[in-house]
Amino acid sequence: MESINSRLALVMKSGKYCLGYRSTLKTLRQGKAWLVIIADNCPPLKKSEIEYYAMLAKTGVNHYTGNNVDLGTACGKYFRVSCLSITDPGDSDILDDVQRDGKKGKKQKN
């Protein structure tokens, strides 16, 4: 979990991302999301909807082991974050790390 936190902090500094449920769904519908991270205590209906959209968009999903307070803290924010989508990883290798851990693969660049 520590490695995902450090990679997530690097994405927050050098990459592009969208925090929150509605923004995550929007980026998935537009096909801009490369990776979706969902907190452990995200409501089941929202979680399944995000996973469904991610499956249609062929985007990787990572289930964060902490709750939404922990995910917000890992993002460097002072509020809760139930889910986020990474649209540009920047200098971070979070996409390779998640793929190496056996999660769903990353989307190919066009």
C-alpha positions in Angstrom: 0.0 0.0 0.0 2.9 2.3 0.7 4.2 2.0 -2.9 0.8 2.9 -4.3 0.6 5.9 -2.0 4.0 7.3 -3.2 3.1 6.7 -6.8 -0.3 8.4 -6.3 1.5 11.4 -4.7 3.7 11.7 -7.8 0.6 11.6 -10.0 -0.9 14.4 -8.0 2.2 16.5 -8.6 3.1 15.8 -12.2 0.0 14.1 -13.8 -3.6 14.8 -14.5 -6.5 13.3 -12.6 -10.2 13.7 -11.7 -11.4 13.2 -8.2 -14.9 12.0 -7.4 -17.6 9.8 -8.7 -19.2 12.0 -11.3 -15.9 13.2 -12.7 -14.6 9.6 -12.9 -17.7 8.5 -14.8 -17.3 11.4 -17.1 -13.7 10.6 -18.0 -14.6 6.9 -18.5 -17.4 7.8 -20.9 -15.1 10.1 -22.8 -12.4 7.4 -22.9 -9.8 9.6 -21.3 -9.2 7.6 -18.1 -6.1 5.3 -18.0 -6.7 4.0 -14.4 -9.5 4.2 -11.9 -8.8 3.8 -8.2 -11.8 3.0 -5.9 -11.7 3.3 -2.1 -12.6 0.3 0.0 -15.8 1.8 1.5 -17.2 3.1 -1.8 -21.0 2.2 -1.9 -21.5 -1.1 -3.8 -23.9 0.4 -6.4 -21.4 3.2 -7.3 -18.5 0.7 -7.3 -20.3 -1.7 -9.7 -21.3 1.1 -12.0 -17.7 2.4 -12.1 -16.4 -1.1 -12.8 -18.9 -1.6 -15.6 -18.0 1.7 -17.3 -14.3 0.8 -16.9 -14.9 -2.6 -18.4 -16.6 -1.0 -21.4 -13.7 1.5 -21.8 -11.0 -1.2 -21.3 -9.6 0.8 -18.4 -7.8 -0.7 -15.4 -9.4 -0.6 -12.0 -7.5 -0.7 -8.7 -9.3 -1.3 -5.4 -7.5 0.8 -2.8 -7.1 -1.1 0.5 -7.9 2.0 2.7 -11.2 3.8 3.1 -12.1 7.1 1.5 -10.4 9.2 4.2 -7.1 7.3 3.6 -7.4 7.7 -0.2 -8.0 11.5 0.2 -4.9 11.7 2.4 -2.9 9.7 -0.1 -3.9 12.2 -2.7 -2.7 15.1 -0.5 -6.2 16.4 0.0 -8.0 17.3 3.3 -11.3 15.8 2.2 -12.6 12.3 1.5 -12.1 10.8 -2.0 -14.2 7.7 -2.9 -12.8 7.3 -6.4 -10.5 8.9 -8.8 -9.5 8.5 -12.4 -6.0 9.1 -13.7 -6.0 10.7 -17.2 -2.2 11.3 -17.4 0.2 9.6 -15.1 2.9 12.2 -15.6 6.3 11.0 -14.2 4.8 8.2 -12.1 4.9 4.6 -13.1 1.6 3.8 -11.4 0.1 2.1 -14.5 3.0 -0.3 -14.7 2.9 -1.0 -11.0 -0.8 -1.8 -11.0 -0.4 -4.1 -14.1 2.5 -5.9 -12.4 0.4 -6.5 -9.3 -2.0 -8.6 -11.4 -4.8 -6.1 -11.8 -6.5 -5.3 -15.1 -4.2 -4.2 -17.8 -3.6 -0.6 -18.9 -5.1 0.9 -22.0 -2.9 1.1 -25.1 -1.9 4.6 -26.3 -3.3 5.6 -29.6 
